[in-house]
Amino acid sequence: MEKLNIVIIGSGGHSKVVRDIISSKEDYCVKAVLDDKYDQLTSNGDIYTGPISSAQHIISLYEGIKFIIAIGNNEIRQSIVSKLGLSHESYISLVHETAVISPSAFVGSGTVIMANAVVQADAIIGRYTIINTSAIIEHDNCIGDYVHIAPRATLTGDVKVKHGCMIGAGATIIPGLSIGERSVIGAGSTVIHSIPSDCTAVGIPAKVINKNKRSMDS
Ligand SMILES: CC(C)(COP(=O)(O)OP(=O)(O)OC[C@H]1O[C@@H](n2cnc3c(N)ncnc32)[C@H](O)[C@@H]1OP(=O)(O)O)[C@@H](O)C(=O)NCCC(=O)NCCS
């Protein structure tokens, strides 16, 4: 069977989980892990490691190779996509075998859906987004690009999460609400009112503690 060759960008904790998903798929094969913590491109015979600037060289070695950016921080993911300048078709979307995705849901390229996540009917998930372990994305959700929905977050029906948001682990968002661009919802928070852009909101019920703050992942 001809395998689909893949480059993983990033080598931290999130990357380990992404690599496990790829390893579980018989028809996928990791050819390179690129991260700027590596000074130069080297190979152990099976896999190359090297700085992100080696991407074009790897592309020249493996025709049709695909990319996935395995970095949890939304802003860093976005800046790497922009620096690489590849087409959206150069990225794969990865779905763990235990995730449940409705046939009517849409998942954009470069997006990763982790173990036991559920994406229900007519949900739309943008590009380069992370739906982390056991997150629930209910029907008719619309999740933007470069979003991170952390483990066990629950987005009930008709929720909109705009570009660049971080929804913390175990947070809950009640139906029909909207989270504005780049906003951060604290771990364990319950959101009962829509949240504007560039805010951090925490607690039960979630209250805005910090306006005009950039999105972060920890
Ligand atoms: C919301 C969050 C980003 C805030 O981080 P921060 O900007 O560094 O804020 P601080 O830690 O300085 O906390 C500011 C205030 O908010 C409170 N707070 C922070 N996070 C909170 C949370 N999740 N729930 C309730 N209150 C919270 C703090 O107690 C503090 O209150 P105080 O001013 O009364 O002392 C962070 O706490 C968080 O929850 N991150 C999500 C992490 C996550 O789920 N990662 C998933 C990785 S896979």
The ligand as an ORCA input file, in Angstrom:
! r2SCAN-3c Opt
* xyz 0 1
  C      -7.851     31.902     31.954
  C      -6.344     31.802     31.988
  C      -5.799     31.865     30.543
  C      -5.874     33.035     32.777
  O      -4.498     33.089     32.817
  P      -3.800     34.481     33.255
  O      -4.179     35.549     32.275
  O      -2.358     34.159     33.458
  O      -4.558     34.873     34.584
  P      -4.095     34.739     36.114
  O      -3.587     33.351     36.399
  O      -3.227     35.917     36.413
  O      -5.487     34.887     36.860
  C      -6.203     36.119     36.867
  C      -7.402     35.932     37.774
  O      -8.322     35.007     37.187
  C      -8.535     33.876     38.039
  N      -8.572     32.696     37.183
  C      -7.623     32.300     36.288
  N      -8.027     31.209     35.639
  C      -9.236     30.891     36.125
  C     -10.150     29.855     35.828
  N      -9.886     28.944     34.892
  N     -11.327     29.820     36.509
  C     -11.615     30.756     37.450
  N     -10.768     31.785     37.770
  C      -9.600     31.835     37.109
  C      -7.338     33.861     38.979
  O      -7.656     33.225     40.201
  C      -7.065     35.340     39.137
  O      -8.013     35.868     40.046
  P      -7.618     37.054     41.079
  O      -7.206     38.231     40.212
  O      -8.880     37.280     41.829
  O      -6.487     36.508     41.877
  C      -5.838     30.481     32.637
  O      -5.976     30.501     34.045
  C      -6.603     29.258     32.124
  O      -7.634     28.839     32.653
  N      -6.079     28.699     31.004
  C      -6.636     27.544     30.336
  C      -5.582     26.431     30.317
  C      -6.065     25.235     29.544
  O      -7.173     24.762     29.658
  N      -5.153     24.738     28.710
  C      -5.442     23.568     27.913
  C      -4.161     23.025     27.355
  S      -4.451     21.542     26.452
*
